[in-house]
Amino acid sequence: MILVLSDDFSGAAEMAGIAHSFGFSAEIHTSPRTSSNSEVVAIDAHTRGLNKKDSIAQLEGMMPVIKDMQASWIFKKVDSVLRGHVLAESATIMRCFDQANGMLISVNPSKKRVIRGGNYFIHDTPLHQTMFARDPAFPATTSNVMELLGSSDDLEVLSYQDKMEPKDHRRLIVPDVSLPEEVNDWAKKLPFDSLAAGGVDFFSSLLKHRHQHDSNHHSTQRDTTPLTRLMICGSHTAIDSGRIEQCHHQGWAVHLLPEAWMSSDDPVLLNDWCARVWEAMQHSRKCMVGMDGNHVSSWSDPSHPACRLVKAVHILCRHRTVDQMLVEGGETAHLLVCSFGQDRFKVVYSSQEGVPELLPCETPLIRIVPKPGSYPWPDEFLED
């Protein structure tokens, strides 16, 4: 069994979806458990929104169960643009598993996200000049990778090294990577007893190199197109990148939450909003709900908008259900799936890009499609 540790739900789902597209059986867990027959288990540790001290404590608390899972190898999923407590969490895993070396490749050259000369670029634009500079929780104030990562007392971080030799202290290699071929080369060099940390491209290369699986055979088929679809957009990045305009263009009805709802628990405030959403669902069978980008960025607590959005969705669906929920944003996805009262979700379909469709393992009542907000939706989930 291959184990993935992620700091949010959408990241865990992203890795499980990629594994499924390679032909592996895959599950996402919101708490670690030893019982699973899946070949890949991705755990949402839910540490992205915590401070550094609490994120370490949360990971350490999971370790006894994680060790009992006896995974053949572990992958630490990190945000592609290095948001979150990347060094602290990587150091915690390496310490708990007594790993001397690790490699971090968060960039995805397949999506034009690269590191050159120790600096991060997206489509040749320095990271701090992109929309990630406006992230409410982890704004990219620089494109320098070492500055983005910060320092660690437990870990020596090296920007580039061809050969990994045994040392008396733990260290993490963060190489320059500009091409998919370079990701594959590093995946081949990395020993099994070293920590692998990063994003989709690195994980895919490790799967191909270590297990001889090939994603080109993508053979899964969706059962049917859902009759009703509700997109729940809780990602500031997605809103900032034009998700509302994209939905309008694709023929989706769009209904943003009332501003007053952000600071009130009065469900009466949602009566008209719910009525409009259900009228749109009856007419077009697909609707996007979310928040105005200005409302999201104005809150000092980044988790607050997601909490309000998920609560509104529960009120919306109190007496009616939808066939499929498309969810953007790790915090939003975590809150939504936890509200179902279940902690295991099985991947039943994955797009060619690896975006997964999930069913709760215990009570498979609704299909959930989670995705990080920083990437676009595959057309197949938006079109009729």
N, C-alpha and C positions, 0 to 999 in steps of 0.2 A: 504494500500500500504506500502511495505517495501522499505526503502531508503538506498542505499549504497553510501558512499562518498569515492572515491579512489583518490590517488595522481597521477595515470597514467592510460592510456587507457587499457592496458593489464590487470591490476588489476581489473578495473571495469568490463571488459568482463569476466574475470575469475569468479567473483561473480555472474554475470548474467547467465553464463553457468551452474554453480552449481545450481542456483535456477531453471533453466529450466529443469535440469535433475531430480529435485524433483517434477516436474509437474506444476511449476508456469509459467505464462507468464512473459517475461522479456525484458527490453530494456536497451540500453546504450545511455546516452546523453553526449555530449561534452559541454553543457551549461545547467543550470537548467531551467526547464519550468514547469508550473503547469499543463499543459494539457497532460495527459497520462492515458490510460485505463489499462496499465500493472500492474500486481500485485507486481512486483519488478522492481524498476528503479535504475540503477547504474550510478552515475555521475562521469565522469572523470574531476576532478578539475584542472588537469594539473599543479600540484605544485611540483612534484619531482625535476624538473630541476631549480626551483627558489631558491633564498636564503631564510633564515628563515623569515625575515621581510616581504618579498613580498608574501611568501606562506600564511602567516597569513592574509595579506591584501586581497589576492585573495579569500580566504575562507569567510572572513567577508563580502566581496562584494556580495557573492552569497547567504548569509543568508536570506535576505528578501524573495526571491523567494522560497528558500528551506523551510522556515517556512510556506509559503502559500500552500505548497504541502501537509501539514497535514499528514505526514507519521505516521503509527501506531508505528513504532520504527525505529531507525537509527543504521546502522552498519558502523563503520569507518574501511575501508579496509586499512591495512598497509602491507608493504613489509614483506615477511616471515622472512627475515634476518635483518629486522629493518633498511633498507636504507631509506633515506628521513628524513623529519622533523616530526618524529612520535609524540614526546611530544608536540611540539608547535601546531600542527594541532589538536591533541586530546584535548588539553586545550582550544583551540579556540571554538571547537564544544561544549564542556561541558559548557563553559561560556555563549555562545549564547543561549543554551537551559536550562540554569540554572540547570545543573546536578552536584550533589555533589560527585558522585562516578562513577568510570569507571573500566573496566577490559580489560587488553590487553593480548591476547593469539595469538601471531603471528606464533608460531611454529606449525608444522603439523606432529604429531607422525605417521600418516599414511604414510608419506614419510621419516620417520626416522630423522625428524628434531625436536629436543627436547631441553628442558632446565632442567638441573640437577644441584642442588647446586648453582643456580644463573648464571650458565655458559651455553652457547649455543653449541650444538653439531649437526653435520650432519653425520649420519652413524658412530657414536662414535668418529668422528674426531672433535677437537675443531674448531670453526668457523674461527678463525684467521689463521688456517693451511689449509684452503680450498681455492678454486679459488676465493672466495669472498674477500680475502685479496688483490686481484689485481683489484678490481672494480675501474674504472676510476673516478667515482664521489663520492662514499661512501665506501672506502676500509675498510674492517673489520680488524682493528689493534689489536683487543682484542676479547676474547670470553665472557667476563664478561658483562652480560646484562645491568647492571646499567651504566657501562662505555659506552656501545654502545648507550644507550638512551641519556646520558648526563643529565643535570639538567634543571629544569624549575622553574621560579619564581612564576608561577601560579598554580603549581600542585605538590603535594607530591606524590612521587613514592615509593611504597612498594613492596618488592620482593615476600613476601608471607604473607597471612593473611587468617585465616579460616572464620572469621565473619566480615561482613561489617556493621559498626555502624555509625550513623550520626555524622558528625564532622562539625566544623565551616569553614573548608577549603576544597577545592577539592582535591581528591586523586585518584590515578590510581594504581590498583593492578596488578602486573605482576607475576603470580604464576609459580612455577616449574611445568612442564608438561612433562611426559615421555610416557604416554599411551593414546590411544583414549578414554578409559573409564574415565580418569581424565578430558579430555576436556568436555565430556558429563556431568560429575558431576558439573563442574563449570558453564556450560550453564544452568543447572537446578537451581542453586543458584542465578544467576544474576537477580536482579529486573528489570522490564521494564523501570523504570525511571533512570537507570544507563546506561552509554555509554558502548556499546560493541565494542571493537576494536580488529582486528586481521586478521587471514587468513582463508583459505578454511575450515579447520577442525572445527574451532570455529563457523563459519557461518553455516556450515552444521548441527552442533549439535543444534544451536539455532533454525534453521528451523524445525528440527525434534521435538524439545521439545515444541516450541511455536505454531506450526501449524499442528503437527501430520502428516507431509508428510514423505514419505519413498522413498529414491532414488532407492531401489531395484526393483521398478516396471518399471524402465527405458523403456519407450515404444515408444519414438520417432524414426522415421526411416528417413534415408536420401533418398531424391528423386532419385538421380542417382549419379554415380561417375563422377566428372567433367571431361570434355574432355581434358582441358588444365589447368595445375596448375603451379603457380609461387610462390616459397617460397622466401620471402624477409627477410633476417636475418640481423637485425640491432642491435643485442644484443651481447655485448662483452662477457657476461657470456656464452651464447650459443656457440660462436666461441671457447672460451677457453675450453669448456667442450667436444669439438670434433664434433660439428655439421657438419662441412665440410666432415669429414671422414665418419660420419653416412650417409650423403646423397649419397656419392659415393657408399657405401656399399648397400644402398637401390635402386640403379640404377638411381638416379637423376643426370642429368647433373649439373655441378657446374661452374659458371662463376663469378669470383670476379672482382670488379670494378678496372679499371686502376688506378694506384697510382697517376698519373698526374691529374686525375679528382677531387681529393680531394682538390685541390687548384686552380681550374680553372672552368670557366663557359662556356668554348668553347665546344659546342655539338659535334664538329668534333672529339673530343677525344673519343667519345663513338660510332662512326660509326661502327668500326670493332667489338666492344664488342656487340652492339645491333644485328649485323648480326649473330654473333656466337650464341647468346642467342636464336634468332628466328629459326635458323637452328636446334638447340637442341630441341626446343619446337615442331617443325614439326616432328622430328624423334621419340622422346620419350614421348612427351606431358607433361613432367614435368621437371622443371629446378629450381635450387636454385641460387639466386644472393645475393651477400653480399660483405664484405670487408675483407681484410687480417687483422688478429687480431693485428699485429704490427702497422698497419696504424691507427686502431681505438684507441689503447691505447696511441698513440703519441700525440693526440690532447688534449690541456688543457680544451677546451670547449667540454664536452661530447655530446652535442646536434649536434655538427657540422657534425660528420659522418652520423647521421641519416638524416640530411637535404640533404646531398650530395646523399645519397642512394635513398631517395624518389624522388629527382629531376631526377636522372638517370632513375628510374622506369617510370616516366612520359614521358620522352623522348622515352624510350623503347616502351611504349604503346600508343604513339601518333597516330599511324595509324592502330594498331592491338590491340585486346583485348584478355583477358584470362577469363576463366570461374570462376576461384577461385584463391584468393591470400591468402597464408599462411604467417602471419606476426609475427615475433619475436622481442620483445623489446617494452617497453611502449612508448618511445619517437617516435620511428619509426611508430608505429601503430597510434599514435595521429596525427602526421604530415600527414600520408597517408589518414586517414579518413577525416581530415579537408580539404584536397585538393579536395575531392569530392564535397565540398560546401554544405554538409548536417551535421546536428547535432543530428540526432536520428537514431539508428540502432536496429533492432529487432532480437532477437535470434530465429532462425528457426530450429536449430538442436543443440544438445549437445552430446558429446561423454560420455561414462560411467564415464570418469574422469572429466567431466564438461567443456571440451574445446568447446567453442561455434562456430557455424557458423552463421554469421550475414548477414542481408540484409538491405541496407538503407531504411528507412521507406517511403521517398518521391519518390525516383527513384530507385527501386530495380534492378539495372543493373548487379551488380557483387557480388559474395559471398566472404566474408572476414572472415578469421579464425585467430583471434589474440591470442597470447599465451605469457606469461612471458618467458624470455629466460632461466631461471634457472631450468626449468623442461623439460623432454623429450617430443617429439611429440608422441601422441597415434599412434599406427601402422596403424589404419584405414585411417589416413590422408596421410600417406606416401606410402601405398601399392596401387597397381592397383585394 
